[in-house]
């Protein structure tokens, strides 16, 4: 199995798709839980972190698809 940049085995396309889907569900759950008023900074930070993680995994997925 090819190795990722950090020396860990590269995840499979299917694994990444599952992880992305799970992250998107978590992201939607967090957005749905936001209050209409008085959103706290930690709530937005959690959402931003999930969005960044989704983007990172989508880039990895694109790299895998290009190498196929």
Backbone torsions as a table, in degrees:
resi	resn	phi	psi	omega
1	UNK	NA	135.3	179.2
2	UNK	-63.1	153.4	-179.4
3	UNK	-99.3	143.3	174.9
4	UNK	-74.1	169.9	-177.3
5	UNK	-58.3	-32.1	-177.2
6	UNK	-85.5	11.0	178.8
7	UNK	85.3	0.5	177.6
8	UNK	-92.4	153.3	176.9
9	UNK	-59.8	140.7	179.3
10	UNK	-70.5	138.6	179.2
11	UNK	-73.4	154.4	178.2
12	UNK	-77.3	161.0	178.3
13	UNK	-56.8	-42.4	-178.3
14	UNK	-66.0	-39.8	178.2
15	UNK	-62.0	-45.0	179.8
16	UNK	-63.1	-42.0	179.0
17	UNK	-60.8	-41.6	178.5
18	UNK	-64.7	-43.6	-179.6
19	UNK	-65.0	-41.9	178.7
20	UNK	-61.9	-44.4	179.9
21	UNK	-62.5	-43.0	178.9
22	UNK	-63.8	-41.2	178.0
23	UNK	-64.8	-39.6	178.1
24	UNK	-64.0	-39.0	177.6
25	UNK	-64.7	-44.1	178.3
26	UNK	-62.0	-42.0	178.3
27	UNK	-60.2	-45.9	179.9
28	UNK	-64.6	-39.8	177.9
29	UNK	-60.7	-42.9	180.0
30	UNK	-67.3	-39.4	178.2
31	UNK	-65.0	-41.2	179.2
32	UNK	-64.6	-28.2	-177.8
33	UNK	-84.2	-6.4	-179.8
34	UNK	-66.3	136.1	176.0
35	UNK	-72.2	156.2	179.3
36	UNK	-66.3	-29.0	-179.6
37	UNK	-132.5	160.8	173.7
38	UNK	57.8	52.1	175.7
39	UNK	-70.7	133.8	-178.8
40	UNK	-88.2	147.6	-178.7
41	UNK	-55.2	-38.6	-178.4
42	UNK	-65.4	-27.7	177.5
43	UNK	-67.5	-44.7	179.0
44	UNK	-68.3	-37.7	178.7
45	UNK	-62.7	-39.9	177.7
46	UNK	-63.2	-40.3	177.9
47	UNK	-65.6	-44.7	179.5
48	UNK	-62.5	-39.6	178.7
49	UNK	-63.6	-41.3	177.6
50	UNK	-64.7	-42.4	178.7
51	UNK	-61.0	-40.9	178.7
52	UNK	-66.4	-39.8	178.7
53	UNK	-65.7	-39.8	176.8
54	UNK	-61.8	-46.1	179.5
55	UNK	-60.7	-41.7	180.0
56	UNK	-62.7	-45.0	-179.8
57	UNK	-69.5	-33.8	176.4
58	UNK	-65.8	-37.0	176.1
59	UNK	-64.4	-42.7	176.4
60	UNK	-60.5	-41.9	178.7
61	UNK	-61.5	-43.0	178.2
62	UNK	-62.0	-40.3	178.1
63	UNK	-61.3	-42.7	178.9
64	UNK	-63.7	-44.3	-178.1
65	UNK	-65.3	-34.3	178.2
66	UNK	-67.9	-33.5	-176.7
67	UNK	-82.6	-8.8	-179.6
68	UNK	-76.0	NA	NA
